[in-house]
Each structure stands twice: as structure tokens, then as C-alpha cells.
Amino acid sequence: MDSLLQPDASHVLAVSDLTRDIKSILEGQFDQVWVQGEVSNLRAQSSGHIYFSLKDSNSQLPCVLFARDAASQSFDLEDGMEVLLLGAISVYQPHGRYQLITKIAIKSGEGRLQLQYEKIKRQLAGEGLFDSSCKQALPILPQKIGVITSPTGAAVRDFIKILKRRDFFGEITILPARVQGKEAPLELVKMLKSEMVQDCKFDLVVLTRGGGSIEDLWAFNDETVVRAVSSCPVPTISAVGHEIDTVLSDYAADIRAETPSGAAELISSMQLETTRRTQKNAENLYEFIQNNLYLKTQCLHQLQSRMRFLAPKRQVELTSMRLDDLDTRLKAALRSHWLNNQTLLLQMNNRLQEHHPKNRLRSAKQSIQVAQNRLNLSTKVSVRQLAERLHYNANRLQNSSLHATLKRGYAILKKDEQTLITSAQSAHRCSTVSAAFHDGCVELEVKKGK
């Protein structure tokens, strides 16, 4: 039994781990949730943050509305007030406490309409009614404007007043319709589908009314109205309520204006911009015409000068001068051509003379004579040099001969006809030797020396 009470260590969680897991699950599951209840324990801090609880008969939920979101609310929260809140669940880990981070607060009566608003918005957006590809461009200078609104409301008075103040010169047609109550959607659709609108009798259609609560503006969230705005063949402007009010017709229209006055300013601004551009274009056109006129005037003056210059008498004079000039140039060209031909003829004659057979033969004979003279001279010089060299070599040969050597006082000693005596030792071994001189031989007796 005790063993069953022993926990598996791998399944034991620390408090922080469990709180972290709870935080992950809750924040992932409830990142955007609508909650309805009664406000209690409301505390507004100096920072602008508002802390309170949302409760019903059985439970309560801690909530916080941060300053940046509180500033955008259209009413102040109070204890005991029934509200509908849009927010996200957040877990504060140190205390293991969860709370609702509130983004939007709506009074309970308005909450049901807000939920219906969101439902219709999602449906129509899913059908593509709000896509930018469905939008039409506004006309540059709308002349005929149809205004669908209550003819007795303050919105249409402000709209017309601003257009007049800004000198709008177009035509304004009021298409009367209720803008509040059960009959309002039907009348708004009737005007949007009227013959004048469907046949494009207007350049622009403005759907407008003043501000009010969500109930007051609900006709402009009606599905039939929104579809009629989206399918309108004429470009549309939705100018409903104040800046903080956004109705579904704003999404379906081609342009949303924050207020009726804003729509009038937008339209008149388009006219003013077009007028400014037209004036600028007119100024540019005037400047272009002035410049063009100046250029044409200059061209005319030049043509007049040329006409005076091209008078008949002047033309004859100019032609005569051209003829004289051409005559001079022709004579100079002919003379230059003749001289060039003469020079060329002389050059060709000289070249012909150089290549004439007689002249070439004479030149060849001269060349042969010069070559023969050079050969004779060269031969004489060579013979003389050879003779001198022969004489020199003969003298050297004669001086180096045996007879010349003997004649200078030398003698050759021989033991016999074949044996020469070349040393005193070999002579001592003989009793007599033969001595040959240049003029004869003698027998000599050998004596022993010291």
C-alpha cells in the first residue's frame, strides 16, 4: 500500500513548472475572447492603468485595462456597470494568478450589436466585398454629386456649407433617406438602387450622417446596405459618424471619410487640386505659346532678311561672282593638271632613257671596263707581292743551306761516309777523321787533348 503512495520522480512537477504549463495552455487557448459581466472593485492608477474584476452570480475574473487601451474607450468604466470585454487571458506566474488583459470594453446593451457587427464583417470580408481590387477610383473633378442622407440632419448642412465655403461649383443632389431606425436600411438601399444612381447620372455618391451610438449608426452596418454600397456602379464615399466610429459601409465604399465635413473637404480638395493643375497647365500653355510666338517671329525676321538678300539683282551679282570664281578655279586646275602631266611625262622619259638598250649597253661596258681595270690592278699587286715573298723565302732558304753554313767557317767531321762525329769523346776514339769544308775535304789526325 505504501508503495502505491510513492510518486514516480519523473512525473513530479515543480510549482513553477506546473504554473508555466498552465500559462502556456490558457494563453494559447484564450488569446482573444469576449466575456460579459459586471464591473466591480475598479481601481484607476495614476499611470492610467485600470484594474477591476468582472463578475457574475457565480464567479469573478480579475481584469486590467492598460492606459493605451483605456484612452481609446468611448466611455468610462464604473462599478456595477454591465459590460462586454474583448481581451486575452494572461497568467501571472509568481502568484499563479490569471487575469484578462482587456483591449475593448462595450456597454452590455451594445455588446450584442458588436458581436453581430463582427459576425457580418467576417462574412462579408470572406466574400471579398471589402477587397481593394473591388474599389473604384474617384473622379478627378466630380461635377454631379448625389448625397444619400437625411435632408434635415446637421450632417448635410455641414457638408454643403463646407463645399460652398471652398467654392465648389458642381451640382449637389440630395437623395433623401432615413439614417436611423428600422426603416433606415430599406430607404438607404432604395436610394443606392435608384434609377439616377444605377444609370450613373452622378459622378460621385456620398453616404453620410452625423455621429451617434452604435444603435444610432446600425443602419450602416445592415448587410443589405453594405452589399448595395459594394455593388454601386458609381464611386462612393462613406462618411458616417465621428472619427472613432467605423461602420461596415466604410469598408464597402471606395473611400472612407472620417466625418461628413471630411467628405466635403476631400471633394473640394479634389476640385482645388484640379483647378490648381488646370491653372498651372494654362500658365504652361501660355508660356509655350509666348515662346513659340517669339521663335516664329524670329524666323519671320530671318526670312525677311533672306528675301532681301535673295533679290534678283543681288542674285545676278552673286551668280556672276560665282562664275568668275569658278573660271579662276577651272583655269588654275587645268594649269595644275598640265604641269603635273608635264612632270610625269619628263619622269617617264628619264626612266625610258635609263632603260634604253643602247644606254644600258654603254653602262654595261663601263662597268666591265671598271671591273677589268680593278682586276688588272689587283693582279699586278698580287704578282708583285708573290714575287717579293718568293725572293724573301729564297734568301732565307739559301742562308740556311749546308753550303752557306760551311762557307761561314764551319766544317763537318766524319768517321766515315755515313758516321758524323758530333762530340770530342767520339773523336778521341778515332785516329783520323775526315773534315768537310765548303771547298773540299781533308784528312785530320786526332791527338789526345788534356
Stockholm file with secondary structure:
# STOCKHOLM 1.0

chainA/1-450         MDSLLQPDASHVLAVSDLTRDIKSILEGQFDQVWVQGEVSNLRAQSSGHIYFSLKDSNSQLPCVLFARDAASQSFDLEDGMEVLLLGAISVYQPHGRYQLITKIAIKSGEGRLQLQYEKIKRQLAGEGLFDSSCKQALPILPQKIGVITSPTGAAVRDFIKILKRRDFFGEITILPARVQGKEAPLELVKMLKSEMVQDCKFDLVVLTRGGGSIEDLWAFNDETVVRAVSSCPVPTISAVGHEIDTVLSDYAADIRAETPSGAAELISSMQLETTRRTQKNAENLYEFIQNNLYLKTQCLHQLQSRMRFLAPKRQVELTSMRLDDLDTRLKAALRSHWLNNQTLLLQMNNRLQEHHPKNRLRSAKQSIQVAQNRLNLSTKVSVRQLAERLHYNANRLQNSSLHATLKRGYAILKKDEQTLITSAQSAHRCSTVSAAFHDGCVELEVKKGK
#=GR chainA/1-450 SS CTGGGSCCGGGCCCHHHHHHHHHHHHHHHCSSEEEEEEEEEEEECTTSCEEEEEECSSCEEEEEECHHHHTTCSSCCCTTCEEEEEEEEEEEGGGTEEEEEEEEEEEHHHHHHHHHHHHHHHHHHHTTTTCGGGCCCCCSSCCEEEEEECTTSHHHHHHHHHHHHTTCCSEEEEEECCCSSTTHHHHHHHHHTSHHHHTTCCSEEEEEECCCCTTTTGGGGCHHHHHHHHTCSSCEEEEESCTTCCCHHHHHSSEECSSHHHHHHHHHHHHHHHHHHHHHHHHHHHHHHHHHHHHHHHHHHHHHHHHHHTCHHHHHHHHHHHHHHHHHHHHHHHHHHHHHHHHHHHHHHHHHHHTCHHHHHHHHHHHHHHHHHHHHHHHHHHHHHHHHHHHHHHHHHHHTSHHHHHHTTCCEEESSSSCBCCSHHHHHTCSEEEEEETTEEEEEECCCCC
#=GC SS_cons         CTGGGSCCGGGCCCHHHHHHHHHHHHHHHCSSEEEEEEEEEEEECTTSCEEEEEECSSCEEEEEECHHHHTTCSSCCCTTCEEEEEEEEEEEGGGTEEEEEEEEEEEHHHHHHHHHHHHHHHHHHHTTTTCGGGCCCCCSSCCEEEEEECTTSHHHHHHHHHHHHTTCCSEEEEEECCCSSTTHHHHHHHHHTSHHHHTTCCSEEEEEECCCCTTTTGGGGCHHHHHHHHTCSSCEEEEESCTTCCCHHHHHSSEECSSHHHHHHHHHHHHHHHHHHHHHHHHHHHHHHHHHHHHHHHHHHHHHHHHHHTCHHHHHHHHHHHHHHHHHHHHHHHHHHHHHHHHHHHHHHHHHHHTCHHHHHHHHHHHHHHHHHHHHHHHHHHHHHHHHHHHHHHHHHHHTSHHHHHHTTCCEEESSSSCBCCSHHHHHTCSEEEEEETTEEEEEECCCCC
//
